[in-house]
């Protein structure tokens, strides 16, 4: 950046073009200050936990800020693992000095993820070899189901094991016939699904 024209220690002009009338020998020095190079920071959006079967989540912007004094030329934005997330834009762009962009590059969890926690590293490559990274994650909680165990008739025996269970859980139901009754089987509607008491 051009700072000014100096004669000794005195700044005689801050204009890039300096016009004067010659009246004798004079040494005039143009002083330049090196600008700080582009320096990017990355803030990755937070996705709240969801439950299996969730509706497609909206994409959220990656917040990329340039704290340097020179523009940053982004060459690519990429994910370490794209099995759970999608970037809406991966090619480059520019962020001016002192500016923040939170709308150009967006990230979105994929729909239909099974229960679990998914993470990926977002890498922004810029200015021929510089990178900045951030981690994105989402937790998908298992769907919960109510298992109701019922004795039929009610005085025929006791049952246990019913309750609320996560999708994929193994459940054991137990039946114990009262005196004078025999356990016939476990039924789901009209269909007998087991003749074992447990």
Helices and strands as residue ranges (DSSP letters): E 2-7, E 10-13, E 29-32, E 40-43, E 50-51, E 60-61, E 63-66, E 72-79, E 85-87, E 91-95, E 100-101, E 106-109, E 116-126, E 130-141, E 144-147, G 154-156, E 157-160, E 163-166, E 174-177, E 186-188, E 191-194
